[in-house]
């Protein structure tokens, strides 16, 4: 689970006087009768609009519980998995922070401050349609998506393998129609850039933020996408909805980094990239530039393979618009 938090553990304290002292933590625990093994928080997940599940290494009970923004709690269970039932009033995919204090049977306590997203059961069908791996300020790298059905984007996550196991971008709740282009700009370098979550698609002021599409911005200035990489979309249940695997070279050394090979294999196992994730079956990215993007053939059926992709001719980059069919010939 991709959940993180700040965890504070308290197992008590003891002062011994009258000429006797003890500096051993284990001796203190023996005097107090406290177990050396304390509960560990393993993660949380919204499993439905009314239930959030919290996983622990040992059985615990909830001592106090607060949500921000507020959620009305209707029931709480105990055990290694704590189920919190709520009266849901927020949109699907809304960001929420929980402040929870739990304790085990020996009164070891654990305080959590953890962010999560409410359950979104209305994700639209989406596909990745264009990528730019190169950068020349103010034109930044981007990943373009196209919606194939209406729905709510909230909690849809974009992963790029070279950035590790955390999402590069997580969508806020946004109502979309079928056929919309969404551009995730992978750096924020200019004033006036913002996520277009409402009806005004011309609200963002950054370079290549066109009114034909919805623009979203990663709040960072560092490189996020490389010519040898794996890019994929994932829902709240860790299902990959679409993916693309890139390789600058066709030999196995392209996948020398374990995280790249692992991500490529994950996309392959879930059927989002076929026939295999090895470099010979990846999209050849050598030759792409700031003005030559890696584009999907939007007029052909999706085969989940390198056959769907090509490098456009010079000046063929089209963020937020239908892809050009003019191809780069080395």
C-alpha positions, 0 to 999 in steps of 0.5 A, spaced: 500 500 500 502 506 498 500 510 504 505 513 509 504 517 516 508 519 522 508 514 527 509 515 535 510 509 539 509 510 547 511 504 551 511 508 558 517 510 562 520 508 569 524 512 574 528 508 580 530 511 586 533 509 593 540 507 590 537 503 585 538 504 578 536 501 571 538 503 564 536 497 561 530 497 556 528 490 557 529 490 564 524 496 565 519 492 560 520 486 565 518 491 571 512 494 567 510 487 564 510 490 557 511 486 551 517 488 547 513 487 541 509 493 540 504 494 534 506 496 527 502 500 522 502 496 516 497 501 511 490 503 510 485 503 504 478 505 503 475 499 501 468 502 499 465 509 500 463 507 507 469 503 510 476 504 511 481 499 513 487 499 517 492 494 518 497 492 524 502 487 526 498 485 532 491 486 534 489 493 537 483 497 539 482 504 537 482 509 543 481 516 539 479 517 532 479 524 528 478 525 520 480 532 516 476 534 513 471 531 518 467 524 517 462 521 521 464 515 524 458 510 525 462 503 527 469 501 529 472 494 529 478 491 533 484 486 531 489 486 526 485 489 521 481 495 524 475 497 520 472 504 520 465 505 518 463 512 516 457 516 513 461 518 507 459 525 504 465 527 500 467 526 493 470 519 491 478 520 491 478 526 496 484 527 500 483 525 507 488 525 513 486 521 519 489 522 526 488 515 530 491 513 537 490 505 538 493 500 543 494 493 544 492 488 550 499 490 553 497 498 553 503 499 548 500 505 544 501 507 537 499 514 534 498 515 527 497 521 522 496 518 515 493 521 509 489 517 504 483 518 499 476 516 499 474 510 495 472 512 488 468 507 484 467 512 478 474 512 474 473 513 467 477 508 462 483 512 460 489 510 455 496 513 455 496 517 448 503 521 448 509 522 452 515 527 451 521 524 455 526 531 453 526 538 456 528 544 453 526 550 458 520 552 458 517 546 454 517 540 459 516 533 459 509 530 459 504 524 459 498 525 455 492 521 457 485 520 453 479 519 457 474 513 453 468 514 458 465 519 463 467 519 470 471 522 476 479 522 476 479 522 483 485 517 486 487 515 479 495 515 480 500 515 474 507 512 476 514 512 472 518 507 474 525 511 474 522 515 480 521 509 484 514 506 487 511 512 489 506 515 484 509 521 480 502 524 480 495 523 483 489 526 481 484 530 485 476 529 484 475 531 477 469 530 473 470 528 465 467 526 459 469 521 454 474 524 449 478 529 453 485 530 453 489 530 460 496 533 460 500 531 466 506 536 465 512 533 469 515 540 472 512 546 474 517 552 472 513 558 471 508 562 474 500 561 473 500 554 473 495 550 476 491 544 475 484 545 471 479 541 475 473 545 473 470 547 467 475 552 465 480 549 461 484 555 459 485 557 467 492 554 467 498 559 464 504 555 463 507 553 456 503 548 452 497 549 457 492 549 451 484 550 452 483 544 448 485 540 454 485 539 461 492 541 464 495 538 471 502 540 473 507 536 478 509 540 483 517 539 482 523 541 477 526 535 477 527 530 471 521 525 472 521 521 465 527 518 461 528 514 454 528 508 458 522 507 463 515 504 464 509 509 465 503 506 467 496 508 470 493 505 477 487 505 480 486 504 488 486 497 488 493 497 485 490 495 478 494 497 472 489 500 467 494 502 461 501 502 461 507 503 456 514 501 456 520 505 453 527 503 451 533 507 448 536 501 446 534 494 444 539 490 449 538 487 456 543 492 459 537 497 458 534 494 464 540 494 468 536 498 474 532 493 478 526 498 479 525 498 471 525 491 470 520 490 476 515 495 473 516 493 466 514 486 469 508 488 473 505 492 467 506 485 463 503 481 468 497 485 468 496 484 461 497 492 460 504 490 455 505 484 451 508 480 449 513 481 454 517 487 458 524 485 455 527 491 451 526 488 444 519 488 445 519 496 448 517 502 444 524 504 441 525 511 444 532 513 441 531 519 436 525 522 440 527 530 442 523 536 445 519 536 438 519 529 436 514 525 441 513 518 443 505 517 440 500 512 440 496 511 433 489 513 436 486 511 429 488 503 431 485 498 436 489 498 442 494 492 442 498 493 448 504 493 445 510 497 441 506 496 435 501 501 437 507 507 438 511 511 434 516 517 434 513 523 430 516 527 425 520 534 427 514 539 430 510 533 431 509 534 439 501 535 440 500 536 448 492 536 449 490 534 441 490 529 437 496 525 435 499 527 428 500 520 424 507 523 421 512 519 423 520 520 424 524 516 419 531 515 422 
